[in-house]
Amino acid sequence: MGPGPSNPYPQVIEAFNRPVLGHLDPEFISLLDETNERLREVWQTSNALTFPISATGSAGMETSFVNFVTPGDDVVIGVNGVFGDRMCEVATRAGATITRVEADWGCTIDPQRLLDAHPNPSMIAVVHAETSTGVRNDIAELGANKGDALLLVDCVTSLAGIPVLIDEWNVDIAYSGTQKCLGVPPGLSPLTVSHRAMERLVQTPQSWYLDLNMIKDYVTGDGARAYHHTAPISMLYALHAGLGVVLSEGLEQTWSRHQSCGHELHSRLPQLGFELWAQDGYRLPELTTVSIPDGLDDVEGRRLLLERYGIEIGGGLGPVAGKVWRIGCMGHTARMRNVTLLLGALEELTSELL
Ligand SMILES: *Cc1c(COP(=O)(O)O)cnc(C)c1O
């Protein structure tokens, strides 16, 4: 089922095959406008600057730091997995002075600890859904109490999987990725930026390619739609189609489809000897982490799942490599039939090997 689905929505694959228009063709521009409008709906925001960065989720992360942090700025970052740690590396390269707020891997970060970590930070940054551990970090309380700080949230594995409410939660900057719950291949990073954050846009960011000052007119249609870089046309068709699938199913219905699959996995896996690993109450339905039972080999178990049943799951990362499995159930893959197939496969494997 993969830490990211290798199985996009069928409508997305169809969209990929459409003839490639030019990046200034009026027909393409109207598809881009519609994609951004669909993104606003999925992000639950009215932010004017809402569009996909032409690169993967990590580029969304980089865009968010280089455009809103100048050397010496105090940035508070929550770290309870790989991606919080990556945020620290990116922010450090942008010159930020970082206050790391750590929680054990597998546990959530108490929002109050992030709020108390520094008296007047210019930014508070946190990962909403930690894909490396299967844990959710709560956002609403940060938005309500952030003071002057900008609130930056990584929504790569949460957007379209669990509720993400940008305006209601008072989030200033958020980025996502196409290949997680949106059910589109990897290649773009949907980004949304509040008006409040735009007032603090860095004038000459260290990155040329990701400089929002230069990209924003092309993507919003304010002023000239001049060439900056060639838009990845086919990827944009794919995202447009993926968002269309999500919105025609209904955002709430998409969330509840992920929720039902996650709930079924969380209730059945322990019966097969796979203990749930992430903190109770903060488990992601779209990414389930379990301890590997004693006697079952990490690499061999995953190889058999892939070769015999065509199911790909992720291994543990960092401190829990070899100890946990990460079961992604996202986007088009989040179907009860896939859950049933995985549970049946695990039942066969464990009765054979243990
Ligand atoms: C996958 C992921 C990223 C990085 O996205 P890429 O598309 O691999 O660059 C960042 N943050 C989180 C939480 C992720 O799951």
The ligand as an ORCA input file, in Angstrom:
! r2SCAN-3c Opt
* xyz 0 1
  C       6.911     12.957      1.886
  C       7.038     14.081      2.865
  C       7.829     15.228      2.632
  C       8.736     15.371      1.451
  O       8.080     15.293      0.267
  P       8.859     14.860     -1.081
  O       7.743     14.849     -2.070
  O       9.450     13.514     -0.806
  O       9.883     15.881     -1.368
  C       7.805     16.254      3.566
  N       7.071     16.161      4.682
  C       6.321     15.069      4.957
  C       5.531     15.023      6.218
  C       6.296     13.996      4.052
  O       5.564     12.908      4.328
*
